[in-house]
């Protein structure tokens, strides 16, 4: 008879959630093998019992083995590492024999269900790195989702990847059908039902999916709540029993059974199995309901809620519980009766969790149970099993064993690549009866398969397209009964990071300080979680996989798009995706000139040219007067210079530049006359030149002495000129000056006076004989490039008998008529007038 997975009779009215929450995934870590050797496995050897199981699931599972950084799309993707290799079974070609110790999957028998956790796992469980048989397939890039640019340089708003929710155990309504004559959905990212063409071709087969629980960052209860009461949270887990024995979520899913969870009120819809729901207050009443789809082989016997040591029935109305402060934990236990019946014969088939023994090589076990419930008659039967795996899956070997009533038996598929159906029990095989209990034949099928890295995702999940099996589907036929069980194989995704900042590419981890991005990956139906760049994640082949990143950028930088974000198309069994985040940063450099010290009248900061020139370049990137600003390149060192636009610039010494960070973040790199802007930085640099006023000059000269005959014998008039010069073309100055009459012995000063030409300034010596020093200027101002000329008129009388040596200006001091002008106490100018031998003849020459 044709088989149908019709679960409509057992589906509850409550909207189900994802079955991904039913049980935690089992973690595994495989050590990397020598990457230069890819030995083939000996897959017949038994595996150690402590080997961990890799659960293919739609939630991300980072691998403990780092496959390396994937270069930008122009480079070939990194090859994932190999893992430990088990021995090959008999019948495997010699080329596949390994050189490493065996790794064996756990037995196919169903272990007891573990105690449900009360808190979510701390980290996402790792998966085995994908095989190295084929190079990873990089999906084509898709249009990135719109993001709000981080104009203020802060963390950009989180971008949630789009997730397409499906009802557990079913496909979305109104699936898109492929055009006539074309291939069906091979992407694996468009859920859609297929057709299991049975005898009548009428059976619609829903998609069983084995999902591990959603692993997200569970929120601990906050110290307080909006209403001020003590906070509370609640976590609900699922437990299963099949025919009175504990069962795992994976085993139940292989039977087409799925369950969901609904809590009211729920501040974090949808409610997730095994994940704390927070945001409640103490005393809040929460209604807990469960939904279940039992498939064809099972029916729901009872449901109960475990609250600590208490168990209470769970009806369609659900359970209402008043929450206590802190953590509250409940477990919903579903008791199932599974199997199909033909008379006194009963048939049930389950699939164990696939185990990747080496990269690309998987083993999966199935248990087929035939039960005779008669207490008076042996029952004949025949049994055939078909390994209806997806087209991308190659069967390396398949064996079966039978235990239970009567002697054990075993066999194998002789040519599974050509004929995937094997007869496990020929027609007429009898199953004895027992008056006191049922008799059982248990068949265990163990298959070893190879999955190339380029296998389409649609061939790895558990839906059926056009009569073709996908995933690890196996069907069994017992007389007129049939049963199917399936386990999906995961799609592996590794996401590498690349930055394009102002046109410069940086691989993830080498980007400048201040740039960061957290990877956002799907986690179950409707959920997301933080991922790890470069880690490998496993998803159900029928689940859409969308990527996003939450950016944190320096101020002054804006996101310009992310290539590779959004939904990944064309998924294969192994996928390496590179997300390229483009960022535009604006760096601005402003140059400012401040007034000199001391300030100079008539000279302003606008009278200077300021420039910043990239080291090694000839043309300035920034040039202009004070306040000039321009966009500059990050990471480039600029030399800062200034030059005057006026005559007299040589009187100024170059000042030291000082810079400050006006906007942006990060370290300010500045050293004297250089500055190196960082990404997004706005920098202002200023300089103040020191004016070094040139010293004033003083000079002195004397005119030819003139005899004053009208004043008597030996009387002479002498005139001196003292000049003070200001050489500055920038500013005036002030000065002090005294004049000293230093005449030789026998020369008597009768009078002495002075005057500043061109002004009203004048004066005289009051008693030159006793005080030959006279103040000519006190803090007198002199203009730009100006000269002050002083005339000093002196009348002297020479005593008779004065020796000529006292009048000739030779031989050192105290000779001749010497006049000395002293400027600012340090600068002197001297002039000397000589007289005839006895002072009665014509005067001598000035010194």
Long-range contacts (C-beta under 8 A, 24 or more apart in sequence): 1-198, 1-199, 1-480, 1-481, 1-482, 2-196, 2-198, 2-199, 2-200, 2-201, 2-202, 2-203, 2-482, 3-196, 3-198, 3-203, 3-296, 3-475, 3-482, 3-483, 3-484, 4-196, 4-198, 4-202, 4-203, 4-204, 4-205, 4-296, 5-203, 5-204, 5-205, 5-206, 5-208, 5-256, 5-295, 5-296, 5-484, 6-296, 7-169, 7-206, 7-256, 7-293, 7-294, 7-295, 7-296, 10-292, 10-293, 10-294, 10-295, 10-298, 10-299, 10-300, 11-291, 11-292, 11-293, 11-294, 12-290, 12-291, 12-292, 12-316, 13-316, 14-260, 14-262, 14-289, 14-290, 14-291, 14-316, 14-318, 15-167, 15-260, 15-262, 15-291, 16-167, 16-168, 16-169, 16-258, 16-259, 16-260, 16-291, 16-292, 16-293, 17-168, 17-260, 17-261, 17-262, 17-270, 17-271, 17-272, 17-273, 17-291, 17-525, 18-165, 18-166, 18-168, 18-211, 18-214, 18-260, 18-270, 18-272, 18-524, 18-525, 18-526, 19-168, 19-169, 19-209, 19-211, 19-249, 19-253, 19-258, 19-259, 19-260, 20-57, 20-58, 20-59, 20-211, 20-212, 20-213, 20-214, 20-272, 20-273, 20-524, 20-525, 21-211, 21-213, 21-214, 21-238, 21-260, 21-261, 21-272, 21-273, 21-274, 21-275, 21-524, 22-211, 22-213, 22-238, 22-240, 22-249, 22-252, 22-253, 22-258, 22-259, 22-273, 22-274, 23-113, 23-212, 23-213, 23-238, 23-248, 23-249, 23-250, 23-274, 24-114, 24-117, 24-121, 24-125, 24-212, 24-213, 24-274, 25-55, 25-57, 25-59, 25-61, 25-125, 25-212, 25-213, 25-215, 26-52, 26-53, 26-54, 26-55, 26-125, 26-353, 27-52, 27-125, 27-126, 28-52, 28-53, 28-54, 28-125, 28-126, 28-127, 28-128, 29-63, 29-64, 29-65, 29-126, 30-64, 30-65, 30-83, 30-84, 30-103, 30-128, 30-129, 31-65, 31-83, 31-84, 32-65, 32-81, 32-82, 32-83, 32-129, 33-81, 33-82, 33-83, 33-84, 33-85, 33-100, 34-82, 35-79, 35-81, 35-82, 35-132, 37-82, 37-99, 38-82, 38-132, 38-133, 39-85, 39-96, 39-97, 39-98, 39-99, 39-100, 40-85, 40-88, 40-92, 40-93, 40-95, 40-96, 40-97, 40-98, 41-85, 41-86, 41-87, 41-88, 41-92, 41-96, 41-97, 41-98, 41-357, 41-358, 41-361, 42-86, 42-87, 42-88, 42-89, 42-92, 42-96, 42-97, 42-98, 42-102, 43-86, 43-87, 43-88, 43-89, 43-92, 43-357, 43-361, 43-363, 43-396, 43-397, 43-448, 44-87, 44-88, 44-89, 44-90, 44-91, 44-92, 44-397, 45-86, 45-87, 45-89, 45-102, 45-104, 46-102, 46-104, 47-86, 47-102, 47-103, 47-104, 47-105, 47-106, 47-355, 47-357, 48-102, 48-103, 48-104, 49-104, 49-106, 49-107, 51-103, 51-104, 51-105, 51-106, 51-355, 53-105, 53-106, 53-353, 53-355, 54-127, 54-128, 54-353, 54-354, 54-355, 54-356, 54-490, 54-538, 55-125, 55-210, 55-212, 55-250, 55-353, 55-538, 56-210, 56-354, 56-487, 56-488, 56-489, 56-490, 56-538, 56-539, 56-540, 57-210, 57-211, 57-212, 57-490, 57-538, 57-539, 57-540, 58-209, 58-211, 58-212, 58-522, 58-523, 58-524, 58-525, 58-539, 58-540, 58-543, 59-124, 59-211, 59-212, 59-213, 59-214, 59-215, 59-522, 59-523, 59-524, 59-527, 59-529, 59-539, 60-124, 60-215, 60-493, 60-521, 60-522, 60-523, 60-529, 60-531, 60-535, 60-537, 60-538, 60-539, 61-124, 61-125, 61-126, 61-127, 61-212, 61-536, 61-537, 61-538, 62-123, 62-124, 62-126, 62-127, 62-531, 62-532, 62-535, 62-536, 62-537, 63-126, 63-127, 63-128, 63-129, 63-535, 63-536, 64-126, 65-128, 65-129, 65-536, 66-534, 66-535, 67-129, 67-494, 67-534, 67-536, 68-534, 69-496, 69-507, 69-508, 69-509, 69-534, 70-494, 70-496, 70-534, 70-576, 70-578, 71-496, 71-507, 71-578, 72-498, 72-505, 72-507, 72-578, 72-580, 73-138, 73-141, 73-578, 73-580, 76-135, 77-135, 77-136, 77-138, 77-576, 78-136, 78-496, 78-576, 79-132, 79-135, 79-136, 80-129, 80-130, 80-131, 80-132, 80-136, 80-359, 80-492, 80-494, 80-536, 80-574, 81-129, 81-132, 82-129, 82-131, 82-132, 82-358, 82-359, 83-128, 83-129, 83-356, 83-358, 83-359, 84-358, 85-357, 85-358, 86-357, 86-358, 89-397, 89-399, 89-448, 91-397, 91-412, 92-396, 92-397, 96-396, 98-358, 103-357, 103-358, 104-357, 105-352, 105-353, 105-355, 105-357, 105-363, 105-365, 106-353, 106-355, 107-365, 108-352, 108-365, 108-366, 108-367, 108-444, 108-446, 109-367, 110-242, 110-245, 110-246, 110-247, 110-248, 110-251, 110-350, 110-352, 110-367, 111-246, 111-248, 112-246, 113-239, 113-240, 113-246, 113-247, 113-248, 116-237, 116-238, 116-239, 116-274, 116-329, 116-331, 117-235, 117-237, 117-274, 118-235, 118-237, 118-276, 118-327, 118-329, 119-218, 119-235, 119-276, 119-327, 120-213, 120-215, 120-216, 120-218, 120-235, 120-274, 120-275, 120-276, 121-215, 123-215, 124-215, 124-529, 124-531, 124-537, 125-212, 125-215, 126-535, 126-536, 127-490, 127-492, 127-536, 127-537, 127-538, 128-356, 128-359, 128-536, 129-359, 129-492, 129-536, 130-359, 130-360, 130-453, 130-492, 130-536, 130-573, 130-574, 131-358, 131-359, 131-360, 131-361, 131-451, 131-452, 131-453, 131-574, 132-359, 132-360, 132-453, 133-359, 133-360, 133-450, 133-452, 133-453, 134-452, 134-453, 134-454, 134-574, 135-453, 136-453, 136-494, 136-574, 136-575, 136-576, 137-453, 137-454, 137-570, 137-572, 137-574, 137-575, 137-576, 138-575, 138-576, 138-577, 138-578, 139-568, 139-569, 139-570, 139-571, 139-572, 139-575, 139-577, 140-569, 140-570, 141-563, 141-564, 142-564, 142-565, 142-566, 142-567, 142-568, 142-569, 143-566, 144-561, 144-562, 144-563, 144-564, 144-565, 144-566, 145-548, 145-562, 145-565, 145-566, 147-551, 147-559, 147-561, 147-562, 148-559, 149-558, 149-559, 149-560, 150-551, 150-552, 150-553, 150-557, 150-558, 150-559, 151-558, 152-555, 153-553, 153-554, 153-555, 153-556, 153-557, 153-664, 153-665, 153-680, 154-552, 154-553, 154-555, 155-550, 155-551, 155-552, 156-550, 156-551, 156-552, 156-553, 156-559, 158-520, 158-548, 158-550, 159-520, 159-548, 159-549, 159-550, 159-565, 160-520, 160-528, 160-548, 161-520, 161-521, 161-522, 161-528, 161-546, 161-547, 161-548, 161-565, 161-566, 161-567, 162-544, 162-546, 162-566, 162-567, 163-522, 163-525, 163-526, 163-527, 163-528, 163-544, 163-546, 164-191, 164-544, 165-270, 165-525, 165-526, 166-191, 166-525, 168-209, 168-258, 168-259, 168-260, 168-291, 168-293, 168-525, 169-206, 169-207, 169-208, 169-209, 169-256, 169-257, 169-258, 169-293, 169-295, 170-206, 170-207, 170-293, 171-206, 171-207, 171-463, 184-458, 184-465, 184-466, 185-458, 185-465, 186-456, 186-457, 186-458, 186-459, 187-456, 187-457, 187-458, 187-569, 187-570, 187-571, 188-456, 188-457, 188-458, 188-459, 188-460, 188-461, 188-491, 188-541, 188-542, 188-571, 189-457, 189-542, 189-543, 189-544, 189-545, 189-567, 189-568, 189-569, 189-571, 190-544, 191-463, 191-542, 191-543, 191-544, 192-463, 193-463, 194-463, 194-464, 194-465, 194-466, 194-467, 194-468, 194-470, 195-464, 195-465, 195-466, 195-467, 196-464, 196-467, 197-466, 197-467, 205-463, 205-464, 205-484, 206-256, 206-295, 206-463, 207-461, 207-462, 207-463, 207-542, 208-253, 208-254, 208-255, 208-256, 208-258, 208-295, 208-462, 208-486, 209-253, 209-258, 209-461, 209-462, 209-488, 209-540, 209-542, 209-543, 210-249, 210-250, 210-253, 210-254, 210-353, 210-462, 210-487, 210-488, 210-540, 211-249, 211-253, 211-524, 211-540, 212-249, 213-272, 213-273, 213-274, 213-275, 213-524, 214-272, 214-273, 214-274, 214-275, 214-523, 214-524, 214-527, 214-529, 215-523, 215-529, 216-272, 216-275, 216-523, 216-527, 216-528, 216-529, 217-529, 217-530, 218-275, 218-276, 218-278, 219-268, 219-276, 219-278, 219-279, 220-276, 220-278, 221-278, 221-280, 221-326, 221-327, 222-278, 225-279, 225-280, 225-281, 227-281, 229-281, 229-282, 229-283, 230-281, 230-282, 230-325, 230-326, 231-278, 231-280, 231-281, 231-282, 231-325, 231-326, 232-280, 232-281, 232-282, 232-284, 232-323, 232-324, 232-325, 232-326, 232-327, 232-328, 233-276, 233-277, 233-278, 233-279, 233-280, 233-323, 233-326, 233-327, 233-328, 234-263, 234-276, 234-277, 234-280, 234-286, 234-321, 234-323, 234-327, 234-328, 234-329, 234-330, 235-274, 235-275, 235-276, 235-277, 235-327, 235-328, 235-329, 235-330, 236-261, 236-263, 236-271, 236-273, 236-274, 236-288, 236-329, 236-330, 236-331, 236-332, 237-273, 237-274, 237-329, 237-330, 237-331, 237-332, 238-273, 238-274, 238-290, 238-331, 238-332, 238-333, 238-334, 239-306, 239-331, 239-332, 239-333, 239-334, 240-333, 240-334, 240-336, 241-333, 241-334, 241-335, 241-336, 242-298, 242-336, 242-337, 242-338, 242-350, 243-336, 243-337, 243-338, 243-339, 243-348, 244-335, 247-336, 248-353, 250-352, 250-353, 250-487, 251-350, 251-351, 251-352, 252-336, 254-350, 254-351, 254-352, 254-485, 254-486, 254-487, 255-295, 255-297, 255-298, 255-338, 255-348, 255-349, 255-350, 255-485, 256-293, 256-294, 256-295, 256-296, 256-297, 256-298, 256-484, 257-292, 257-293, 257-294, 257-295, 257-298, 257-336, 258-292, 258-293, 259-290, 259-291, 259-292, 259-293, 259-332, 259-334, 260-290, 260-291, 260-292, 261-288, 261-289, 261-290, 261-291, 261-332, 262-288, 262-289, 262-290, 262-291, 262-318, 263-287, 263-288, 263-289, 264-289, 270-525, 270-526, 272-524, 272-527, 276-327, 280-323, 281-323, 282-323, 282-324, 282-325, 283-322, 283-323, 284-322, 284-323, 285-320, 285-321, 285-322, 285-323, 286-320, 286-321, 286-322, 286-323, 287-318, 287-319, 287-320, 288-314, 288-318, 288-319, 288-320, 288-321, 288-330, 288-332, 289-316, 289-317, 289-318, 289-319, 290-314, 290-318, 290-332, 290-334, 292-334, 294-336, 296-340, 296-483, 297-338, 297-339, 297-340, 297-348, 297-349, 297-483, 298-336, 298-337, 298-338, 298-339, 299-336, 299-337, 299-338, 300-334, 300-335, 300-336, 301-335, 301-336, 301-337, 302-335, 303-332, 303-333, 303-334, 303-335, 304-332, 304-333, 304-335, 305-330, 305-331, 305-332, 305-333, 306-330, 306-331, 306-332, 306-333, 339-369, 339-371, 340-481, 340-482, 340-483, 341-481, 342-478, 342-479, 342-480, 342-481, 343-379, 344-372, 344-373, 344-374, 344-377, 344-379, 345-370, 345-371, 345-372, 345-373, 345-379, 345-381, 345-431, 345-478, 345-479, 345-481, 346-370, 346-371, 346-372, 346-373, 347-371, 347-476, 347-478, 347-481, 347-483, 348-483, 349-474, 349-476, 349-483, 349-484, 349-485, 350-485, 351-472, 351-474, 351-485, 351-486, 351-487, 352-487, 353-487, 354-472, 354-487, 354-489, 357-448, 360-450, 360-451, 360-452, 360-453, 361-396, 361-448, 361-449, 361-450, 361-451, 362-448, 362-449, 362-450, 362-451, 362-472, 362-489, 363-446, 363-447, 363-448, 363-449, 364-446, 364-447, 364-449, 364-472, 364-487, 365-444, 365-445, 365-446, 365-447, 366-444, 366-445, 366-447, 366-474, 366-485, 367-442, 367-443, 367-444, 367-445, 368-424, 368-442, 368-443, 368-444, 368-445, 368-476, 368-483, 369-440, 369-441, 369-442, 369-443, 370-425, 370-431, 370-440, 370-441, 370-442, 370-443, 370-478, 371-431, 371-438, 371-439, 371-440, 372-405, 372-431, 372-432, 372-433, 372-438, 372-439, 372-440, 373-438, 374-433, 375-433, 375-434, 375-435, 375-436, 376-433, 376-435, 377-433, 378-430, 378-431, 378-432, 378-433, 379-430, 379-431, 379-433, 380-427, 380-428, 380-429, 380-430, 380-431, 381-425, 381-429, 381-430, 381-431, 381-478, 381-479, 382-423, 382-425, 382-426, 382-427, 382-428, 382-429, 382-478, 382-479, 383-423, 383-424, 383-425, 383-429, 383-443, 383-476, 383-477, 383-478, 384-421, 384-422, 384-423, 384-424, 384-476, 384-477, 385-421, 385-422, 385-424, 385-443, 385-445, 385-474, 385-475, 385-476, 385-477, 386-420, 386-421, 386-474, 386-475, 386-476, 386-477, 387-413, 387-416, 387-420, 387-421, 387-445, 387-447, 387-474, 388-420, 388-468, 388-469, 388-473, 388-474, 388-475, 389-420, 389-447, 389-449, 389-469, 389-470, 389-471, 389-472, 389-473, 389-474, 390-455, 390-458, 390-459, 390-460, 390-468, 390-469, 390-470, 390-471, 390-472, 390-473, 391-459, 391-468, 392-451, 392-452, 392-454, 392-455, 392-456, 392-459, 392-460, 392-573, 393-449, 393-450, 393-451, 393-455, 393-459, 393-460, 393-472, 393-489, 394-449, 394-450, 394-451, 394-452, 395-420, 395-447, 395-448, 395-449, 396-448, 396-449, 396-450, 397-447, 397-448, 398-422, 398-445, 398-446, 398-447, 398-448, 399-445, 399-446, 400-424, 400-443, 400-444, 400-445, 400-446, 401-443, 401-444, 402-441, 402-442, 402-443, 402-444, 403-441, 403-442, 403-444, 404-439, 404-440, 404-441, 404-442, 405-431, 405-432, 405-439, 405-440, 405-441, 406-431, 406-432, 406-441, 416-447, 445-474, 447-472, 447-474, 451-489, 451-573, 452-573, 453-572, 453-573, 453-574, 454-572, 454-573, 454-574, 455-572, 455-573, 456-571, 456-572, 456-573, 457-491, 457-541, 457-542, 457-571, 457-572, 457-573, 458-541, 458-542, 459-541, 460-488, 460-489, 460-490, 460-491, 460-541, 460-573, 461-488, 461-489, 461-540, 461-541, 461-542, 462-486, 462-487, 462-488, 462-542, 463-542, 470-541, 471-541, 488-540, 488-541, 488-542, 489-541, 489-573, 490-538, 490-539, 490-540, 490-541, 490-573, 491-538, 491-539, 491-540, 491-541, 491-543, 491-545, 491-571, 491-572, 491-573, 491-575, 492-536, 492-537, 492-538, 492-573, 492-574, 492-575, 493-521, 493-536, 493-537, 493-538, 493-539, 493-545, 493-568, 493-571, 493-575, 493-577, 494-534, 494-535, 494-536, 494-537, 494-575, 494-576, 494-577, 495-519, 495-521, 495-531, 495-533, 495-534, 495-537, 495-547, 495-564, 495-577, 495-578, 495-579, 496-533, 496-534, 496-576, 496-577, 496-578, 496-579, 497-533, 497-534, 497-549, 497-578, 497-579, 497-581, 498-578, 498-579, 498-580, 498-581, 499-580, 499-581, 499-583, 500-580, 500-581, 500-582, 500-583, 501-557, 501-583, 501-585, 501-634, 501-679, 502-583, 502-584, 502-585, 502-633, 502-634, 502-679, 505-580, 508-533, 508-534, 509-533, 512-634, 512-635, 512-666, 512-678, 512-679, 513-666, 514-552, 514-553, 514-554, 514-557, 514-665, 514-666, 514-678, 514-679, 514-680, 515-551, 515-552, 515-553, 515-554, 515-557, 515-583, 515-679, 516-551, 516-552, 517-549, 517-550, 517-551, 517-552, 517-581, 518-549, 518-550, 519-547, 519-549, 519-579, 520-547, 520-548, 520-549, 520-550, 521-545, 521-547, 522-546, 541-571, 541-573, 545-571, 547-577, 547-579, 549-579, 549-581, 551-581, 551-583, 553-583, 553-585, 553-680, 554-585, 554-664, 554-665, 554-666, 554-678, 554-679, 554-680, 554-681, 555-663, 555-664, 555-665, 555-680, 556-585, 556-586, 556-587, 556-663, 556-664, 556-679, 556-680, 556-681, 556-682, 557-583, 557-584, 557-585, 557-586, 557-679, 557-680, 558-583, 558-584, 558-585, 559-583, 560-584, 585-634, 585-679, 585-680, 586-631, 586-680, 587-631, 587-632, 587-633, 587-634, 587-664, 587-677, 587-678, 587-679, 587-680, 587-681, 587-682, 587-683, 588-629, 588-630, 588-631, 588-632, 588-681, 588-682, 588-683, 589-621, 589-622, 589-629, 589-630, 589-632, 589-638, 589-675, 589-677, 589-683, 589-684, 589-685, 590-627, 590-628, 590-629, 590-662, 590-682, 590-683, 590-684, 590-685, 591-622, 591-624, 591-626, 591-627, 591-628, 591-629, 591-640, 591-684, 591-685, 591-686, 591-687, 592-626, 592-627, 592-684, 592-685, 592-686, 592-687, 593-625, 593-626, 593-642, 593-686, 593-687, 593-688, 594-626, 594-686, 594-687, 594-688, 595-688, 596-652, 596-688, 596-689, 596-690, 596-691, 597-688, 597-690, 597-691, 598-691, 600-691, 600-730, 600-731, 601-731, 602-730, 602-731, 603-646, 603-691, 603-730, 603-731, 607-644, 607-645, 607-646, 608-642, 608-643, 608-644, 608-645, 608-689, 609-642, 609-643, 609-644, 609-645, 610-640, 610-641, 610-642, 610-687, 611-640, 611-641, 611-642, 611-643, 612-638, 612-639, 612-640, 612-641, 612-675, 612-685, 613-638, 613-639, 613-641, 614-638, 614-639, 615-639, 615-674, 632-677, 633-677, 634-677, 634-678, 634-679, 634-680, 634-681, 635-676, 635-677, 635-678, 635-679, 636-676, 636-677, 637-669, 637-674, 637-675, 637-676, 638-674, 638-675, 638-676, 638-677, 639-673, 639-674, 640-673, 640-674, 640-675, 640-685, 640-687, 641-673, 642-687, 642-689, 647-729, 648-728, 648-729, 648-730, 651-691, 651-692, 651-693, 651-694, 651-728, 651-729, 651-730, 652-689, 652-690, 652-691, 652-692, 653-689, 653-690, 653-692, 654-687, 654-689, 655-687, 655-688, 655-689, 655-690, 656-687, 657-685, 657-686, 657-687, 658-685, 658-686, 658-687, 659-683, 659-684, 659-685, 659-686, 660-684, 691-730, 691-731, 693-728, 693-730, 693-731, 693-733, 694-727, 694-728, 695-727, 695-827, 696-724, 696-725, 696-726, 696-727, 696-733, 696-735, 696-782, 696-823, 696-824, 696-827, 697-723, 697-724, 697-725, 697-727, 697-827, 698-722, 698-723, 698-724, 698-725, 698-737, 698-821, 698-823, 698-827, 698-828, 698-829, 699-723, 699-725, 699-829, 700-819, 700-820, 700-821, 700-829, 700-830, 700-831, 701-831, 701-846, 702-817, 702-819, 702-831, 702-832, 702-833, 702-846, 702-847, 703-833, 703-846, 704-833, 704-843, 704-846, 705-817, 705-833, 705-834, 705-835, 705-843, 706-843, 707-842, 707-843, 708-795, 711-750, 711-795, 711-797, 712-797, 713-840, 714-797, 714-798, 714-799, 714-800, 714-839, 714-840, 715-750, 715-795, 715-796, 715-797, 715-798, 716-795, 716-796, 716-797, 716-798, 716-817, 716-835, 716-839, 716-843, 717-793, 717-794, 717-795, 718-793, 718-794, 718-795, 718-796, 718-817, 718-833, 718-843, 719-791, 719-792, 719-793, 719-794, 720-791, 720-792, 720-794, 720-819, 720-831, 720-833, 721-789, 721-790, 721-791, 721-792, 721-831, 722-776, 722-789, 722-790, 722-792, 722-819, 722-821, 722-829, 723-787, 723-788, 723-789, 723-790, 724-777, 724-782, 724-787, 724-788, 724-789, 724-790, 724-823, 725-786, 725-787, 725-788, 726-782, 726-783, 726-784, 726-785, 726-786, 726-787, 727-785, 728-784, 728-785, 729-784, 729-785, 730-784, 731-784, 732-781, 732-782, 732-783, 732-784, 732-786, 733-781, 733-782, 734-779, 734-780, 734-781, 734-782, 735-777, 735-779, 735-780, 735-782, 735-823, 735-824, 736-775, 736-777, 736-778, 736-779, 736-780, 736-823, 736-824, 736-825, 737-775, 737-776, 737-777, 737-780, 737-821, 737-822, 737-823, 737-824, 738-773, 738-774, 738-775, 738-776, 738-821, 738-822, 739-773, 739-774, 739-776, 739-790, 739-792, 739-819, 739-820, 739-821, 739-822, 740-772, 740-773, 740-774, 740-819, 740-820, 740-821, 740-822, 741-765, 741-768, 741-772, 741-794, 741-817, 741-818, 741-819, 742-772, 742-813, 742-814, 742-818, 742-819, 742-820, 743-772, 743-796, 743-816, 743-817, 743-818, 744-802, 744-806, 744-807, 744-814, 744-815, 744-816, 744-817, 744-818, 745-802, 745-806, 745-814, 746-798, 746-799, 746-801, 746-802, 746-803, 746-806, 746-807, 746-839, 747-796, 747-797, 747-798, 747-799, 747-802, 747-806, 747-807, 747-817, 747-835, 747-839, 748-796, 748-797, 748-798, 748-799, 749-794, 749-795, 749-796, 750-795, 750-796, 750-797, 751-794, 751-795, 752-792, 752-793, 752-794, 752-795, 753-792, 753-793, 754-790, 754-791, 754-792, 754-793, 755-790, 755-791, 756-788, 756-789, 756-790, 757-788, 757-789, 757-790, 757-791, 758-789, 768-794, 776-821, 790-821, 792-819, 794-819, 798-835, 798-838, 798-839, 798-840, 799-839, 800-838, 801-838, 802-838, 802-839, 804-837, 804-838, 807-834, 807-835, 807-836, 807-837, 807-839, 807-844, 808-834, 808-835, 808-844, 809-833, 809-834, 809-844, 809-845, 809-846, 809-847, 816-844, 816-847, 818-847
